[in-house]
Amino acid sequence: MPDGTSSAHLYLPKLATTIREGYSPHRLRKDLVAALTVAIVALPLSMAIAVASGVGPERGLYAAIVGGVCVSALGGSRFQIGGPAGAFIVLVAAMVSQLGVEGLLLAVLISGVMLMAIGAIGLGTLIKHIPQPVTVGFTGGIAVTIFASQLKDLGGLRLAAPEPGPLIPKLEALGRALPTSTPSAIGIGLTVAALIFLVRRYRPAWPGMLLAVVAASACPALLHLPVETIGSKFGGIPHGLPAPRLPDVSWPSVLSVLPASLSFTLLGGIESLLSAKVADGMTGRKHRSNMELVAQGIANIASAAFGGICVTGTIARTATNIRAGAETPVAGVLHAVFLLLFMVVAAPLASYVPLAALAGVLVVVAWNMLERDEFAHLLGHWRGALVLLATFSVTLLHDLTVGIICGCALALLLHLGRQASVWLRKRKP
């Protein structure tokens, strides 16, 4: 599979390359269709990721719109779609609970600067050398954590105290709150998840997520079901983007958010380049890894300025963009324009969306994140299994950054041990 190494030295956005090649009306038509398709997928998903991250749904849309434009206009991939990603939910939620939204925006801003620096000095190719068992392990850990984070809204549970962040205390608190569950919320959430899976299986060209969320929003409004909605919790979403404003930057505040910024940077770099690599495999193209990281950095800085959450390249939306027939990065820019139009025109309707419906969407996201076949394959090789399980368990029980570090360290030790064993065998007479 192409990995972009041969073109990693190029710092020219793919949009500029495609414009040089010539941009015809035929390409525009194909990009418009792909853009609308991706926007329909991104609309409910961006709101769901933001709500699960502990912020208002509008902040997910800000990230998808502003970040989406920057990633497509400046990135090193023809097909990459930028926006909020499910992998960041746990990190963002922890950041918000500790330092609030202002702390989160500062962490996103600093992460953007870091990503730009990593790309500018040419380290983009190094991120892609993280061992496969590590990426599968931390992705699986994140998927399980996302699923656990949705149990409260999926069940309509009412907790006596704030929901704990760590997995085990979270599950204990949710278990104690089971008597407060709301049958209508459970029904809505499970129905949304089932509809998405059914549409994907029998009508893959249809926008399953959007259809399921629309149906789930109509039922409580018509039947007056007692479920919490975006309107009852957040008061709806704005009709457009806010004026840009940088978060307060001071030395103490920078130090307080630095660990989170490092985590955002590490995960954002891995996720975006992995997504670009998947796009290369689907199209036979080669992305420019360092240019991609520079664009991801600019996208995060811009997202923070407009009040959005973390931005990265998203595998599912990028793959949707390719399957919908996108020709150039213009499709990614137009998808952000469509999202903005949806926000301007249909903002009042978002108030009717049940939180249980968004939880159902993220249950599907968590399921899709689990690389089940690869997980099972790696368990069949003891070295890969050790690295995989170490990364998975530490990510699940501690946090993502420590999980990646532990996995990479263990993989390195096993590699050195194997090399030493080979060397000793060769030394024997």
PEGI-V980050 format. One record per residue. N is the residue number from 0. RES is the residue in one letter. PHI is phi in whole degrees, 0 to 359 (none if undefined). Layout:
n	res	phi
N	RES	PHI
N	RES	PHI
This chain:
n	res	phi
0	M	none
1	P	299
2	D	236
3	G	82
4	T	299
5	S	293
6	S	248
7	A	295
8	H	280
9	L	277
10	Y	244
11	L	238
12	P	302
13	K	296
14	L	298
15	A	296
16	T	297
17	T	291
18	I	293
19	R	299
20	E	290
21	G	110
22	Y	246
23	S	264
24	P	302
25	H	298
26	R	297
27	L	299
28	R	298
29	K	293
30	D	294
31	L	296
32	V	297
33	A	296
34	A	298
35	L	295
36	T	299
37	V	292
38	A	298
39	I	295
40	V	288
41	A	287
42	L	301
43	P	291
44	L	293
45	S	297
46	M	293
47	A	297
48	I	295
49	A	295
50	V	298
51	A	294
52	S	276
53	G	90
54	V	234
55	G	292
56	P	298
57	E	295
58	R	289
59	G	290
60	L	291
61	Y	303
62	A	295
63	A	292
64	I	283
65	V	291
66	G	295
67	G	299
68	V	297
69	C	295
70	V	297
71	S	284
72	A	285
73	L	244
74	G	283
75	G	261
76	S	234
77	R	291
78	F	239
79	Q	298
80	I	248
81	G	262
82	G	166
83	P	291
84	A	234
85	G	299
86	A	298
87	F	271
88	I	305
89	V	296
90	L	295
91	V	294
92	A	299
93	A	294
94	M	296
95	V	295
96	S	293
97	Q	273
98	L	234
99	G	77
100	V	294
101	E	298
102	G	296
103	L	298
104	L	298
105	L	294
106	A	297
107	V	296
108	L	299
109	I	294
110	S	300
111	G	299
112	V	297
113	M	296
114	L	298
115	M	299
116	A	294
117	I	299
118	G	292
119	A	295
120	I	266
121	G	82
122	L	266
123	G	301
124	T	289
125	L	291
126	I	300
127	K	285
128	H	268
129	I	297
130	P	301
131	Q	302
132	P	301
133	V	290
134	T	295
135	V	293
136	G	294
137	F	286
138	T	295
139	G	296
140	G	298
141	I	296
142	A	299
143	V	295
144	T	295
145	I	298
146	F	301
147	A	297
148	S	290
149	Q	264
150	L	296
151	K	297
152	D	288
153	L	296
154	G	262
155	G	63
156	L	283
157	R	242
158	L	266
159	A	284
160	A	223
161	P	305
162	E	293
163	P	297
164	G	278
165	P	300
166	L	298
167	I	296
168	P	300
169	K	299
170	L	296
171	E	296
172	A	295
173	L	294
174	G	297
175	R	292
176	A	269
177	L	305
178	P	299
179	T	268
180	S	298
181	T	248
182	P	304
183	S	294
184	A	294
185	I	299
186	G	298
187	I	295
188	G	298
189	L	291
190	T	295
191	V	300
192	A	299
193	A	296
194	L	297
195	I	298
196	F	296
197	L	294
198	V	297
199	R	298
200	R	281
201	Y	258
202	R	222
203	P	298
204	A	280
205	W	276
206	P	280
207	G	303
208	M	298
209	L	294
210	L	298
211	A	295
212	V	292
213	V	298
214	A	297
215	A	291
216	S	281
217	A	289
218	C	299
219	P	297
220	A	294
221	L	279
222	L	261
223	H	56
224	L	283
225	P	278
226	V	234
227	E	281
228	T	238
229	I	302
230	G	295
231	S	289
232	K	263
233	F	245
234	G	79
235	G	92
236	I	233
237	P	293
238	H	272
239	G	186
240	L	281
241	P	281
242	A	291
243	P	295
244	R	205
245	L	283
246	P	293
247	D	295
248	V	245
249	S	219
250	W	300
251	P	299
252	S	291
253	V	298
254	L	298
255	S	291
256	V	260
257	L	301
258	P	301
259	A	295
260	S	298
261	L	297
262	S	295
263	F	301
264	T	294
265	L	297
266	L	293
267	G	298
268	G	296
269	I	295
270	E	298
271	S	292
272	L	287
273	L	295
274	S	297
275	A	296
276	K	292
277	V	297
278	A	298
279	D	300
280	G	295
281	M	280
282	T	240
283	G	79
284	R	271
285	K	233
286	H	271
287	R	256
288	S	298
289	N	289
290	M	297
291	E	297
292	L	292
293	V	299
294	A	295
295	Q	298
296	G	296
297	I	298
298	A	298
299	N	289
300	I	298
301	A	294
302	S	297
303	A	298
304	A	296
305	F	263
306	G	85
307	G	268
308	I	270
309	C	300
310	V	239
311	T	207
312	G	289
313	T	248
314	I	296
315	A	296
316	R	288
317	T	294
318	A	296
319	T	298
320	N	300
321	I	292
322	R	295
323	A	280
324	G	98
325	A	302
326	E	252
327	T	216
328	P	297
329	V	302
330	A	299
331	G	294
332	V	296
333	L	292
334	H	298
335	A	292
336	V	297
337	F	297
338	L	299
339	L	297
340	L	297
341	F	301
342	M	295
343	V	292
344	V	274
345	A	249
346	A	306
347	P	299
348	L	291
349	A	297
350	S	298
351	Y	273
352	V	286
353	P	290
354	L	296
355	A	296
356	A	293
357	L	294
358	A	297
359	G	298
360	V	300
361	L	285
362	V	298
363	V	294
364	V	301
365	A	298
366	W	298
367	N	291
368	M	291
369	L	292
370	E	275
371	R	296
372	D	294
373	E	293
374	F	301
375	A	296
376	H	297
377	L	293
378	L	294
379	G	279
380	H	235
381	W	297
382	R	294
383	G	298
384	A	295
385	L	299
386	V	296
387	L	301
388	L	291
389	A	295
390	T	296
391	F	299
392	S	291
393	V	291
394	T	300
395	L	289
396	L	262
397	H	239
398	D	199
399	L	297
400	T	299
401	V	296
402	G	298
403	I	295
404	I	297
405	C	298
406	G	297
407	C	295
408	A	296
409	L	294
410	A	299
411	L	296
412	L	297
413	L	295
414	H	295
415	L	295
416	G	296
417	R	293
418	Q	295
419	A	295
420	S	296
421	V	296
422	W	297
423	L	293
424	R	296
425	K	290
426	R	282
427	K	292
428	P	290
